[in-house]
């Protein structure tokens, strides 16, 4: 049994174009009209360039005379620039305790404001120790204060949930 032909990325070029008739656009971007594929290939060879299928689903398919190597290079540059400009969302963690002082909570919320401004998510971990576990409502009040402080700036992505001896809540910028 013969192996299937390798699938190719990108548009079809030159002899790979299967349509009988195509709409040709020359190297200056001028529309030359509908013609047989063989005539379009001849025009591309005369210009010393490639015939590239730019709109395969159109009726008839649209082909353009261009330097395919240069076209692929430009596409790679665009993709690299898009990757460079894309910022991966990070999750920053803020740890608090149920008996946290107002000023200490203020310092933590200032850091959270900075994280939200940078577009990062914030994971708030509230850890209980010893007898504090008997008063989990105090910890929930702290998380409610944080939630109210950032009501317009961020949304709760992961509701406060008890996991062992800690409560975790994740907030994401709006």
For each residue, the residues with C-beta under 8 A, 3 or more apart:
1:
2:
3:
4:
5:
6:
7:
8: 12 16
9:
10: 72 75
11: 52 53 54 56
12: 8 16 17 18 52 53 56
13: 16 17 50 51 52 53 68
14: 17 41 44 50 51
15: 41
16: 8 12 13 53
17: 12 13 14 22 37 41 51 53 61 63
18: 12
19: 22 37 60 61
20: 36 37
21: 34 35 36 37 60
22: 17 19 34 35 36 37 40 53 60 61 62 63
23: 31 33 34 58 60 61 62 63
24: 31 32 33 34 35 40 43 63 64 65
25: 29 30 31 32 54 62 63 64 65
26: 29 30 32 43 47 64 65
27: 47 49 64 65 66
28:
29: 25 26
30: 25 26
31: 23 24 25
32: 24 25 26 35 43
33: 23 24
34: 21 22 23 24 60
35: 21 22 24 32 39 40
36: 20 21 22 39 40
37: 17 19 20 21 22 40 41 63
38: 41 42
39: 35 36 42 43
40: 22 24 35 36 37 43 44 51 63 65
41: 14 15 17 37 38 44 45 51
42: 38 39 45 46
43: 24 26 32 39 40 46 47 51 65
44: 14 40 41 47 49 50 51 65
45: 41 42 48
46: 42 43
47: 26 27 43 44 65
48: 45
49: 27 44 65 66 67 68
50: 13 14 44 65 66 67 68
51: 13 14 17 40 41 43 44 63 64 65
52: 11 12 13 63 64 65 66 68 71
53: 11 12 13 16 17 22 56 61 62 63
54: 11 25 62 63 64
55: 58 61 62
56: 11 12 53 61
57: 61
58: 23 55 61 62
59:
60: 19 21 22 23 34
61: 17 19 22 23 53 55 56 57 58
62: 22 23 25 53 54 55 58
63: 17 22 23 24 25 37 40 51 52 53 54
64: 24 25 26 27 51 52 54
65: 24 25 26 27 40 43 44 47 49 50 51 52
66: 27 49 50 52 70 71
67: 49 50 70 71
68: 13 49 50 52 71 72
69: 72 73
70: 66 67 73 74
71: 52 66 67 68 74 75
72: 10 68 69 75 76
73: 69 70 76 77
74: 70 71 77 78
75: 10 71 72 78 79
76: 72 73 79 80
77: 73 74 80 81
78: 74 75 81 82
79: 75 76 82 83
80: 76 77 83 84
81: 77 78 84 85
82: 78 79 85 86
83: 79 80 86
84: 80 81
85: 81 82
86: 82 83
87: 119
88:
89: 119 120 121 172
90: 120 121
91: 120 121 122 123 170
92: 111 112 115 120 121 122 123
93: 122 123 124 125
94: 108 111 112 122 123 124 125
95: 125 126 127
96: 100 105 108 124 125 126 127 142 146
97: 100 126 127 128 129 132
98: 126 128 132 135 136 138 139 142
99: 132 138
100: 96 97 104 105 108 142
101: 104 105
102: 105 106
103: 106 107
104: 100 101 107 108
105: 96 100 101 102 108 109 142 145 146
106: 102 103 109 110
107: 103 104 110 111
108: 94 96 100 104 105 111 112
109: 105 106 112 113 146 149 150
110: 106 107 113 114
111: 92 94 107 108 114 115
112: 92 94 108 109 115 116 122 124 146 150 171
113: 109 110 116 117 150 153
114: 110 111 117 118
115: 92 111 112 118 120 121 122
116: 112 113 119 120 122 150 153 154 171 173
117: 113 114 173
118: 114 115
119: 87 89 116 173
120: 89 90 91 92 115 116 173
121: 89 90 91 92 115 157 170 171 172 173
122: 91 92 93 94 112 115 116 154 170 171 172
123: 91 92 93 94 158 168 169 170
124: 93 94 96 112 143 146 168 169 170 171
125: 93 94 95 96 166 167 168
126: 95 96 97 98 139 142 143 160 166 167 168 169
127: 95 96 97 165 166
128: 97 98 132 133 136 139 165 166 167
129: 97 132 165
130: 133
131: 134 135
132: 97 98 99 128 129 135 136 138 139
133: 128 130 136 165
134: 131
135: 98 131 132 138 139
136: 98 128 132 133 139 140 162 167
137: 140 141
138: 98 99 132 135 141 142
139: 98 126 128 132 135 136 142 143 167
140: 136 137 143 144 160 167
141: 137 138 144 145
142: 96 98 100 105 126 138 139 145 146
143: 124 126 139 140 146 147 160 167 169
144: 140 141 147 148
145: 105 141 142 148 149
146: 96 105 109 112 124 142 143 149 150 169 171
147: 143 144 150 151 156 169 171
148: 144 145 151
149: 109 145 146
150: 109 112 113 116 146 147 153 154 171
151: 147 148
152: 174
153: 113 116 150 173 174
154: 116 122 150 171 172 173 174
155: 171 172 174
156: 147 159 169 170 171
157: 121 170 171 172
158: 123 161 168 169 170
159: 156 169
160: 126 140 143 167 168 169
161: 158 167 168 169
162: 136 166 167
163: 166 167 168
164:
165: 127 128 129 133
166: 125 126 127 128 162 163
167: 125 126 128 136 139 140 143 160 161 162 163
168: 123 124 125 126 158 160 161 163
169: 123 124 126 143 146 147 156 158 159 160 161
170: 91 121 122 123 124 156 157 158
171: 112 116 121 122 124 146 147 150 154 155 156 157
172: 89 121 122 154 155 157
173: 116 117 119 120 121 153 154
174: 152 153 154 155
